[in-house]
Amino acid sequence: MSNFERKREEKNDAKERDKMRREKIAGYFLNLSQLTFVALVLGAITPIYTNVEIGANWYVLIVGMALTVVLAIIGSKILK
């Protein structure tokens, strides 16, 4: 194998590793988005239907929705 072929293979391997790394990091952020939605948004909505004092639940609901959207956008940008 010549030096040129070896360098070309190393370059292709590096590109493939970078692509895989980006996909995994994007998947991580998208999963964080899902977990944030479930934990904060659905967790804040539950007391509304059980007639418990709502108080700070609106704050948690809004922050949870905003964080869900931000994490989903970060994951999407990494994939692009």
C-alpha positions as CSV (number, residue, x, y, z in Angstrom):
1,M,0.0,0.0,0.0
2,S,1.4,3.3,-1.0
3,N,1.6,6.4,1.3
4,F,-1.1,8.1,-0.7
5,E,-3.6,5.3,-0.2
6,R,-2.8,5.1,3.5
7,K,-3.4,8.8,4.0
8,R,-6.6,8.7,2.0
9,E,-7.9,5.8,4.2
10,E,-6.9,7.7,7.4
11,K,-8.8,10.8,6.1
12,N,-11.9,8.7,5.3
13,D,-11.7,7.1,8.7
14,A,-11.5,10.5,10.4
15,K,-14.5,11.8,8.5
16,E,-16.5,8.7,9.4
17,R,-15.6,9.0,13.1
18,D,-16.5,12.7,13.1
19,K,-19.9,11.9,11.4
20,M,-20.6,9.2,14.0
21,R,-19.6,11.5,16.8
22,R,-21.9,14.3,15.6
23,E,-24.8,11.9,15.2
24,K,-24.3,10.6,18.8
25,I,-24.0,14.0,20.3
26,A,-27.1,15.2,18.4
27,G,-29.0,12.1,19.6
28,Y,-27.9,12.9,23.1
29,F,-29.4,16.4,22.9
30,L,-32.6,15.1,21.4
31,N,-32.9,12.6,24.1
32,L,-32.3,15.3,26.7
33,S,-35.1,17.3,25.1
34,Q,-37.5,14.3,25.4
35,L,-36.5,13.7,29.0
36,T,-36.9,17.4,29.9
37,F,-40.3,17.4,28.4
38,V,-41.4,14.3,30.3
39,A,-39.9,15.4,33.6
40,L,-40.7,19.1,33.7
41,V,-43.7,19.7,31.5
42,L,-45.7,16.6,32.2
43,G,-44.7,16.7,35.9
44,A,-45.9,20.3,36.1
45,I,-49.2,19.5,34.4
46,T,-50.1,16.6,36.7
47,P,-50.9,18.7,39.8
48,I,-53.3,20.9,37.8
49,Y,-55.6,17.9,37.3
50,T,-55.3,16.7,40.9
51,N,-56.5,20.0,42.4
52,V,-53.2,20.7,44.2
53,E,-51.9,24.2,44.7
54,I,-50.6,25.3,41.3
55,G,-48.2,28.1,42.6
56,A,-44.8,27.6,41.0
57,N,-46.0,24.9,38.5
58,W,-46.5,27.5,35.8
59,Y,-42.9,28.6,36.2
60,V,-41.7,25.0,35.9
61,L,-44.0,24.4,32.9
62,I,-42.7,27.4,31.0
63,V,-39.0,26.7,31.8
64,G,-39.5,23.0,30.9
65,M,-41.1,23.9,27.5
66,A,-38.4,26.4,26.7
67,L,-35.6,24.0,27.7
68,T,-37.2,21.3,25.6
69,V,-37.2,23.5,22.5
70,V,-33.7,24.8,23.1
71,L,-32.3,21.3,23.4
72,A,-34.2,20.1,20.3
73,I,-32.8,23.0,18.3
74,I,-29.2,22.3,19.5
75,G,-29.6,18.6,18.5
76,S,-31.0,19.6,15.1
77,K,-28.2,22.1,14.5
78,I,-25.5,19.5,15.3
79,L,-27.1,17.1,12.8
80,K,-26.9,19.7,10.0
